[in-house]
Structure formats: structure tokens, C-alpha cells
Amino acid sequence: MALYEHLLIARQDISAQAVDALATHLKTIVESEGGKVEKQEYWGLRGLAYRIKKNRKGHYVLLNINAPAKAVFELERQLKINEDVLRYITVKVEQFEQSATKVRRERDNDRAERRAEGANEEAAQ
């Protein structure tokens, strides 16, 4: 099975609960086709760079999917039918990226270790 990152933008006038229900529905589609949704992230209501179907904002949802290609085809077919979805994109990836908070935490830990090493060297001299 292949790894995919799937991002969708839903209309601004639906609730966050409706977006969560949509993401759950997409998850069941992928699982029924033999795949698995590794991670589901709701990014919130964000402004769009330009209007799409008279919408200035949209609900962003990211799904990390481990599934065969037929599951992605079915997922995209369902999204084309859904009127609540403004845009979507699916990208095949080699591996999933870490979340931004995890990357930031690791970077801060590395900095703290380097400071401690520098302080140890100064104390030794």
C-alpha cells in the first residue's frame, strides 16, 4: 500500500462538527476499500488566498492515508459529489511528515543540549 497526504477545504458556513463528520465519513470510505487513515488533523477555519465559489474562508482538514490506489480514487469520487467541499488535493509521499509541534519540540531539545555542552566546556576550562 502507498502513503498519501490528503488535504481538503470545506465551505465556511458549515459547522466544525459537520467538518468532523465529513472527515469521519472519508475515513470509513478509505477503511472499506482496505486502507487506513493514520492521522486526521483539523486545522480550523482559515482565510483563502482568493474566493472559491463565493467563499472567503474554509475549514481545512489533513488526512494521512495508508491505502491502495483504488481507495484514493473512491475517496476523490465521493469528494467531487459533495457540495460542502471547495477543493481537495491528494499527494503520494514516501513518508509522512512529523507534526509542526513535534518538530519544534525536537529543535528546542537540540538547542538545550548544545547550550549544556557549551556550558560544560566553559566550566572545564
C-alpha positions as CSV (number, residue, x, y, z in Angstrom):
1,M,0.0,0.0,0.0
2,A,1.1,3.6,-0.7
3,L,1.2,6.6,1.6
4,Y,-0.8,9.7,0.7
5,E,-1.4,13.1,2.3
6,H,-4.9,14.4,1.6
7,L,-5.9,18.0,2.2
8,L,-9.4,19.3,1.8
9,I,-11.1,22.6,2.2
10,A,-14.8,22.7,3.2
11,R,-17.2,25.6,3.0
12,Q,-17.1,28.3,5.7
13,D,-20.8,28.2,6.5
14,I,-20.9,24.6,7.8
15,S,-20.0,23.9,11.5
16,A,-16.8,22.3,12.8
17,Q,-18.8,19.3,13.9
18,A,-20.1,18.9,10.3
19,V,-16.5,19.0,9.0
20,D,-15.5,16.4,11.6
21,A,-18.4,14.2,10.4
22,L,-17.2,14.6,6.8
23,A,-13.7,13.6,7.8
24,T,-15.1,10.6,9.7
25,H,-17.1,9.6,6.6
26,L,-14.0,9.8,4.4
27,K,-12.2,7.7,7.0
28,T,-14.9,5.0,6.6
29,I,-14.6,5.1,2.8
30,V,-10.8,4.5,3.0
31,E,-11.2,1.7,5.5
32,S,-13.9,0.0,3.4
33,E,-11.5,-0.1,0.5
34,G,-8.8,-1.8,2.6
35,G,-6.8,1.3,3.7
36,K,-6.2,3.1,6.9
37,V,-6.2,6.7,8.0
38,E,-3.0,7.1,10.1
39,K,-3.7,10.7,11.2
40,Q,-6.6,13.2,11.0
41,E,-5.9,16.9,11.7
42,Y,-8.4,19.7,11.8
43,W,-6.6,22.9,11.0
44,G,-9.5,25.2,11.6
45,L,-11.3,28.0,9.7
46,R,-8.7,29.9,7.7
47,G,-8.8,32.6,5.1
48,L,-8.4,31.7,1.5
49,A,-5.9,33.4,-0.9
50,Y,-8.8,34.1,-3.3
51,R,-12.5,33.5,-3.4
52,I,-13.7,30.0,-4.2
53,K,-17.4,29.7,-5.0
54,K,-18.1,33.0,-3.2
55,N,-16.3,31.8,0.0
56,R,-13.5,33.8,1.6
57,K,-12.7,31.3,4.3
58,G,-12.7,27.5,4.6
59,H,-12.3,24.6,7.0
60,Y,-9.0,22.8,6.4
61,V,-8.6,19.1,7.2
62,L,-5.5,17.0,6.6
63,L,-5.6,13.2,6.4
64,N,-2.5,10.9,6.3
65,I,-3.7,7.8,4.4
66,N,-2.0,4.4,4.0
67,A,-4.1,2.8,1.3
68,P,-4.2,1.2,-2.2
69,A,-4.8,3.5,-5.1
70,K,-8.4,2.3,-5.6
71,A,-9.3,3.7,-2.1
72,V,-7.9,7.1,-3.1
73,F,-9.9,7.0,-6.4
74,E,-13.1,6.3,-4.4
75,L,-12.3,9.0,-1.9
76,E,-11.9,11.6,-4.6
77,R,-15.0,10.4,-6.4
78,Q,-17.0,11.0,-3.3
79,L,-15.5,14.4,-2.8
80,K,-16.4,15.5,-6.3
81,I,-20.1,14.8,-5.4
82,N,-20.1,16.6,-2.1
83,E,-21.2,20.2,-2.2
84,D,-19.6,21.1,1.1
85,V,-16.1,20.5,-0.3
86,L,-14.5,23.5,-2.1
87,R,-11.1,22.0,-3.0
88,Y,-9.1,18.9,-2.3
89,I,-5.6,17.6,-3.2
90,T,-4.0,14.2,-2.7
91,V,-0.3,13.8,-2.9
92,K,1.6,10.5,-2.8
93,V,4.6,10.7,-0.3
94,E,7.5,8.5,0.6
95,Q,6.9,9.0,4.4
96,F,4.6,11.2,6.5
97,E,6.0,14.4,7.9
98,Q,6.1,15.0,11.6
99,S,3.6,17.5,13.1
100,A,4.9,21.0,13.5
101,T,4.8,20.9,17.3
102,K,6.8,17.7,17.4
103,V,9.5,19.2,15.1
104,R,9.6,22.4,17.2
105,R,10.0,20.3,20.4
106,E,12.9,18.3,18.9
107,R,14.6,21.5,17.7
108,D,14.3,23.1,21.2
109,N,15.7,19.9,22.8
110,D,18.7,20.0,20.4
111,R,19.3,23.7,21.3
112,A,19.2,23.0,25.0
113,E,21.7,20.1,24.6
114,R,24.1,22.4,22.7
115,R,23.8,25.1,25.4
116,A,24.5,22.5,28.1
117,E,27.6,21.2,26.2
118,G,28.9,24.7,25.8
119,A,28.4,25.5,29.5
120,N,30.2,22.2,30.4
121,E,33.2,23.2,28.1
122,E,33.4,26.6,29.7
123,A,33.3,25.2,33.2
124,A,36.1,22.7,32.3
125,Q,38.4,25.5,31.2
